[in-house]
């Protein structure tokens, strides 16, 4: 039996999931969550696409401060979801 996982927990762990560094148990919980949650599946696909684009140095150069702004928005969204 797989213990359910919240969307917020999935979002916190999504980069580790993509890098393959989550525990087997957490990976299984996330995969079960993706089967039933279209929103988190979209977040997974979008994150995967961003990682591929950013990893390809020939694709484009990100503007200065982009990473900080992105992290601020993500942290704001996550903290808002915990309220």
MMTF fields as JSON, N, C-alpha, C and O atoms, coordinates in Angstrom:
{
  "mmtfVersion": "1.0.0",
  "mmtfProducer": "UNKNOWN",
  "numBonds": 331,
  "numAtoms": 332,
  "numGroups": 83,
  "numChains": 1,
  "numModels": 1,
  "chainsPerModel": [1],
  "groupsPerChain": [83],
  "chainIdList": ["A"],
  "bondAtomList": [4, 2, 8, 6, 12, 10, 16, 14, 20, 18, 24, 22, 28, 26, 32, 30, 36, 34, 40, 38, 44, 42, 48, 46, 52, 50, 56, 54, 60, 58, 64, 62, 68, 66, 72, 70, 76, 74, 80, 78, 84, 82, 88, 86, 92, 90, 96, 94, 100, 98, 104, 102, 108, 106, 112, 110, 116, 114, 120, 118, 124, 122, 128, 126, 132, 130, 136, 134, 140, 138, 144, 142, 148, 146, 152, 150, 156, 154, 160, 158, 164, 162, 168, 166, 172, 170, 176, 174, 180, 178, 184, 182, 188, 186, 192, 190, 196, 194, 200, 198, 204, 202, 208, 206, 212, 210, 216, 214, 220, 218, 224, 222, 228, 226, 232, 230, 236, 234, 240, 238, 244, 242, 248, 246, 252, 250, 256, 254, 260, 258, 264, 262, 268, 266, 272, 270, 276, 274, 280, 278, 284, 282, 288, 286, 292, 290, 296, 294, 300, 298, 304, 302, 308, 306, 312, 310, 316, 314, 320, 318, 324, 322, 328, 326],
  "bondOrderList": [1, 1, 1, 1, 1, 1, 1, 1, 1, 1, 1, 1, 1, 1, 1, 1, 1, 1, 1, 1, 1, 1, 1, 1, 1, 1, 1, 1, 1, 1, 1, 1, 1, 1, 1, 1, 1, 1, 1, 1, 1, 1, 1, 1, 1, 1, 1, 1, 1, 1, 1, 1, 1, 1, 1, 1, 1, 1, 1, 1, 1, 1, 1, 1, 1, 1, 1, 1, 1, 1, 1, 1, 1, 1, 1, 1, 1, 1, 1, 1, 1, 1],
  "groupList": [{"groupName": "UNK", "atomNameList": ["N", "CA", "C", "O"], "elementList": ["N", "C", "C", "O"], "formalChargeList": [0, 0, 0, 0], "bondAtomList": [1, 0, 2, 1, 3, 2], "bondOrderList": [1, 1, 2], "singleLetterCode": "X", "chemCompType": "L-PEPTIDE LINKING"}],
  "groupTypeList": [0, 0, 0, 0, 0, 0, 0, 0, 0, 0, 0, 0, 0, 0, 0, 0, 0, 0, 0, 0, 0, 0, 0, 0, 0, 0, 0, 0, 0, 0, 0, 0, 0, 0, 0, 0, 0, 0, 0, 0, 0, 0, 0, 0, 0, 0, 0, 0, 0, 0, 0, 0, 0, 0, 0, 0, 0, 0, 0, 0, 0, 0, 0, 0, 0, 0, 0, 0, 0, 0, 0, 0, 0, 0, 0, 0, 0, 0, 0, 0, 0, 0, 0],
  "groupIdList": [1, 2, 3, 4, 5, 6, 7, 8, 9, 10, 11, 12, 13, 14, 15, 16, 17, 18, 19, 20, 21, 22, 23, 24, 25, 26, 27, 28, 29, 30, 31, 32, 33, 34, 35, 36, 37, 38, 39, 40, 41, 42, 43, 44, 45, 46, 47, 48, 49, 50, 51, 52, 53, 54, 55, 56, 57, 58, 59, 60, 61, 62, 63, 64, 65, 66, 67, 68, 69, 70, 71, 72, 73, 74, 75, 76, 77, 78, 79, 80, 81, 82, 83],
  "secStructList": [7, 7, 7, 7, 7, 7, 2, 2, 2, 2, 2, 2, 2, 2, 2, 2, 2, 2, 2, 6, 7, 1, 7, 2, 2, 2, 2, 2, 2, 2, 2, 2, 2, 2, 2, 2, 7, 2, 2, 2, 2, 2, 2, 2, 2, 2, 2, 2, 2, 2, 2, 2, 2, 2, 2, 7, 6, 6, 6, 7, 7, 7, 7, 6, 6, 2, 2, 2, 2, 2, 2, 2, 2, 2, 2, 2, 2, 2, 2, 2, 2, 2, 7],
  "xCoordList": [0.836, 0.0, 0.879, 1.834, 0.535, 1.293, 0.567, -0.631, 1.306, 0.745, 0.644, 1.587, -0.516, -0.731, 0.233, 0.744, 0.467, 1.361, 0.622, -0.157, 0.86, 0.179, 0.88, 2.044, 0.141, 0.724, 1.92, 2.941, 1.795, 2.883, 4.148, 5.248, 3.999, 5.17, 5.777, 6.999, 4.928, 5.424, 6.237, 7.325, 5.722, 6.422, 7.77, 8.744, 7.833, 9.111, 10.143, 11.343, 9.687, 10.597, 10.814, 11.543, 10.195, 10.181, 11.57, 11.845, 12.445, 13.785, 14.58, 15.295, 14.462, 15.134, 14.573, 15.316, 13.265, 12.629, 13.224, 13.578, 13.334, 13.884, 15.354, 15.819, 16.081, 17.495, 17.696, 18.813, 16.61, 16.699, 17.325, 17.905, 17.215, 17.848, 16.833, 17.204, 15.563, 14.577, 14.664, 15.163, 14.185, 14.143, 13.165, 12.288, 13.317, 12.415, 10.981, 10.059, 10.792, 9.454, 8.828, 7.669, 9.587, 9.067, 8.795, 7.777, 9.684, 9.499, 8.184, 7.428, 7.912, 6.676, 5.452, 4.456, 5.522, 4.409, 4.156, 3.01, 5.245, 5.106, 4.535, 3.682, 4.997, 4.497, 3.009, 2.268, 2.573, 1.143, 0.367, -0.727, 0.931, 0.288, 0.147, -0.908, 1.2, 1.152, 0.047, -0.549, -0.226, -1.276, -2.65, -3.489, -2.89, -4.207, -4.286, -5.37, -3.162, -3.152, -2.604, -1.396, -3.516, -3.106, -2.279, -1.373, -2.596, -1.86, -0.385, 0.507, -0.138, 1.245, 1.978, 3.187, 1.242, 1.853, 2.283, 3.337, 1.472, 1.832, 3.052, 3.931, 3.105, 4.267, 5.518, 6.58, 5.393, 6.519, 7.001, 8.197, 6.079, 6.448, 7.08, 8.077, 6.497, 7.042, 8.431, 9.323, 8.607, 9.924, 10.954, 12.081, 10.562, 11.471, 11.874, 13.039, 10.907, 11.208, 12.15, 13.073, 11.919, 12.794, 14.211, 15.176, 14.342, 15.668, 16.378, 17.573, 15.659, 16.271, 16.693, 17.774, 15.831, 16.177, 17.366, 18.279, 17.351, 18.435, 19.73, 20.813, 19.622, 20.808, 21.447, 22.615, 20.692, 21.202, 21.696, 20.912, 22.988, 23.573, 23.336, 23.42, 23.045, 22.825, 21.388, 21.096, 20.49, 19.082, 18.878, 18.377, 19.252, 19.114, 19.794, 20.06, 20.069, 20.681, 19.604, 18.823, 19.572, 18.591, 19.028, 20.223, 18.083, 18.438, 18.99, 18.691, 19.793, 20.364, 19.244, 18.256, 19.4, 18.427, 17.25, 16.382, 17.197, 16.075, 15.912, 14.799, 17.007, 16.928, 16.356, 15.498, 16.822, 16.313, 14.823, 14.083, 14.377, 12.952, 12.132, 11.055, 12.634, 11.924, 11.795, 10.709, 12.883, 12.84, 11.905, 11.181, 11.911, 11.012, 9.552, 8.744, 9.213, 7.838, 7.442, 6.333, 8.345, 8.053, 7.87, 6.926, 8.759, 8.656, 7.369, 6.724, 6.994, 5.748, 4.561, 3.662, 4.546, 3.443, 3.376, 2.292, 4.535, 4.551, 4.109, 3.348, 4.583, 4.194, 2.718, 2.069, 2.19, 0.775, -0.083, -1.173, 0.403, -0.32, -0.351, -1.229, 0.583, 0.647, -0.292, -0.576, -0.775, -1.632, -2.959, -3.788],
  "yCoordList": [-1.187, 0.0, 1.249, 1.356, 2.191, 3.429, 4.529, 4.744, 5.223, 6.325, 7.547, 7.88, 8.212, 9.385, 10.508, 10.592, 11.366, 12.504, 13.746, 13.665, 14.89, 16.129, 16.776, 16.498, 17.637, 18.38, 19.208, 19.267, 19.845, 20.678, 19.862, 20.327, 18.655, 17.809, 17.392, 17.332, 17.105, 16.766, 17.928, 17.719, 19.156, 20.314, 20.515, 20.882, 20.276, 20.433, 19.41, 19.686, 18.251, 17.15, 16.94, 16.029, 17.764, 17.475, 17.497, 16.684, 18.396, 18.422, 17.18, 16.614, 16.752, 15.516, 14.317, 13.403, 14.318, 13.249, 13.192, 12.118, 14.356, 14.394, 13.993, 13.417, 14.293, 13.932, 12.482, 11.966, 11.821, 10.417, 10.204, 9.149, 11.201, 11.079, 10.941, 11.048, 10.706, 10.46, 9.007, 8.155, 8.736, 7.352, 6.558, 7.136, 5.264, 4.395, 4.585, 4.625, 4.702, 4.872, 6.184, 6.202, 7.289, 8.59, 8.606, 9.139, 8.035, 7.967, 7.248, 7.704, 6.14, 5.399, 6.217, 6.197, 6.947, 7.798, 8.898, 9.214, 9.478, 10.544, 10.001, 10.636, 8.845, 8.261, 7.936, 8.12, 7.457, 7.208, 8.521, 8.581, 9.571, 10.881, 11.404, 11.923, 11.27, 11.751, 11.058, 11.666, 9.804, 9.062, 9.697, 9.611, 10.329, 10.881, 12.39, 12.939, 13.079, 14.54, 15.184, 15.206, 15.701, 16.329, 17.59, 17.904, 18.31, 19.54, 19.231, 19.867, 18.264, 17.921, 17.294, 17.472, 16.564, 16.001, 17.133, 17.051, 18.184, 19.343, 20.054, 20.491, 20.171, 20.779, 19.948, 20.501, 18.622, 17.727, 17.928, 18.092, 17.914, 18.085, 19.446, 19.554, 20.485, 21.83, 21.965, 22.569, 21.401, 21.455, 20.7, 21.161, 19.544, 18.75, 19.553, 19.547, 20.244, 21.057, 22.205, 22.489, 22.867, 23.972, 23.465, 24.094, 22.34, 21.769, 21.455, 21.719, 20.897, 20.581, 21.838, 21.885, 22.87, 24.123, 24.815, 25.268, 24.895, 25.565, 24.776, 25.359, 23.463, 22.619, 22.727, 22.377, 23.208, 23.369, 24.805, 25.72, 24.988, 26.334, 27.05, 28.277, 26.313, 26.955, 27.45, 28.182, 27.064, 27.423, 28.933, 29.586, 29.478, 30.909, 31.25, 30.375, 32.521, 32.985, 33.611, 34.446, 33.196, 33.744, 35.124, 35.366, 36.035, 37.374, 37.335, 36.429, 38.332, 38.434, 38.489, 39.198, 37.741, 37.746, 36.808, 36.713, 36.113, 35.227, 34.153, 33.913, 33.502, 32.425, 32.921, 32.263, 34.077, 34.624, 34.915, 34.61, 35.498, 35.808, 34.525, 34.455, 33.518, 32.248, 31.604, 31.162, 31.546, 30.962, 31.746, 31.147, 33.067, 33.879, 33.551, 33.408, 33.433, 33.118, 31.723, 31.521, 30.758, 29.399, 29.341, 28.719, 29.979, 29.995, 30.68, 30.228, 31.762, 32.458, 31.538, 31.455, 30.856, 29.956, 28.8, 28.431, 28.239, 27.129, 27.586, 26.889, 28.758, 29.227, 29.598, 29.439, 30.083, 30.421, 29.161, 29.19, 28.067, 26.802, 26.157, 25.338, 26.503, 25.916, 26.612, 26.077, 27.789, 28.562, 27.898, 28.428],
  "zCoordList": [0.0, 0.0, 0.0, 0.77, -0.882, -1.0, -0.231, -0.417, 0.634, 1.417, 0.508, -0.21, 0.549, -0.294, 0.056, 1.172, -0.929, -0.785, -1.278, -2.228, -0.644, -1.034, -2.23, -2.519, -2.908, -4.024, -3.557, -4.242, -2.399, -1.886, -1.662, -1.961, -1.141, -0.926, -2.26, -2.398, -3.236, -4.578, -5.13, -5.667, -5.007, -5.545, -4.874, -5.531, -3.561, -2.841, -3.3, -3.287, -3.699, -4.019, -5.516, -5.908, -6.355, -7.783, -8.418, -9.301, -7.996, -8.597, -8.201, -9.028, -6.947, -6.532, -7.286, -7.644, -7.528, -8.304, -9.702, -10.187, -10.354, -11.712, -11.748, -12.732, -10.685, -10.618, -10.186, -10.233, -9.765, -9.365, -8.009, -7.752, -7.124, -5.805, -4.669, -3.5, -4.994, -3.94, -3.497, -4.232, -2.318, -1.842, -2.709, -3.352, -2.723, -3.48, -3.011, -3.825, -1.701, -1.129, -1.589, -2.005, -1.52, -1.935, -3.433, -3.874, -4.202, -5.656, -5.985, -6.843, -5.316, -5.538, -5.187, -5.91, -4.066, -3.657, -4.686, -5.007, -5.199, -6.191, -7.499, -8.119, -7.91, -9.154, -9.053, -10.018, -7.901, -7.698, -7.739, -8.3, -7.147, -7.143, -8.574, -8.94, -9.384, -10.763, -11.562, -12.452, -11.253, -11.972, -11.792, -12.688, -10.652, -10.368, -10.323, -10.131, -10.495, -10.364, -11.644, -11.878, -12.457, -13.721, -13.477, -14.249, -12.403, -12.114, -11.824, -12.385, -10.957, -10.618, -11.806, -11.961, -12.636, -13.843, -14.776, -15.407, -14.863, -15.675, -15.095, -15.838, -13.759, -13.102, -13.385, -13.671, -13.305, -13.599, -15.032, -15.269, -15.982, -17.392, -17.64, -18.353, -17.048, -17.211, -16.608, -17.205, -15.428, -14.772, -15.595, -15.772, -16.093, -16.937, -18.177, -18.572, -18.788, -19.974, -19.652, -20.416, -18.519, -18.118, -17.879, -18.313, -17.197, -16.928, -18.238, -18.375, -19.196, -20.486, -21.227, -21.813, -21.203, -21.876, -21.235, -21.925, -19.908, -19.199, -19.336, -19.401, -19.379, -19.524, -20.893, -21.064, -21.872, -23.222, -23.372, -23.626, -23.215, -23.232, -24.553, -24.609, -25.61, -26.906, -27.07, -28.016, -26.17, -26.314, -26.155, -27.07, -25.029, -24.775, -23.465, -22.641, -23.283, -22.044, -21.167, -21.624, -19.903, -18.966, -18.507, -18.339, -18.301, -17.835, -16.408, -15.631, -16.091, -14.744, -13.713, -13.901, -12.625, -11.554, -11.763, -10.895, -12.89, -13.188, -12.123, -11.656, -11.73, -10.742, -9.424, -8.835, -8.952, -7.688, -7.766, -6.831, -8.865, -9.02, -9.062, -8.47, -9.755, -9.847, -8.47, -8.095, -7.717, -6.373, -5.452, -4.657, -5.548, -4.726, -5.028, -4.111, -6.308, -6.69, -6.231, -5.735, -6.394, -5.945, -4.432, -3.947, -3.69, -2.23, -1.778, -0.831, -2.446, -2.103, -2.345, -1.508, -3.464, -3.802, -2.784, -2.333, -2.429, -1.461, -0.084, 0.587, 0.348, 1.683, 1.725, 2.759, 0.627, 0.537, 0.629, 1.201, 0.072, 0.098, 1.469, 1.739, 2.34, 3.693, 4.666, 5.737, 4.312, 5.217, 5.46, 6.2]
}
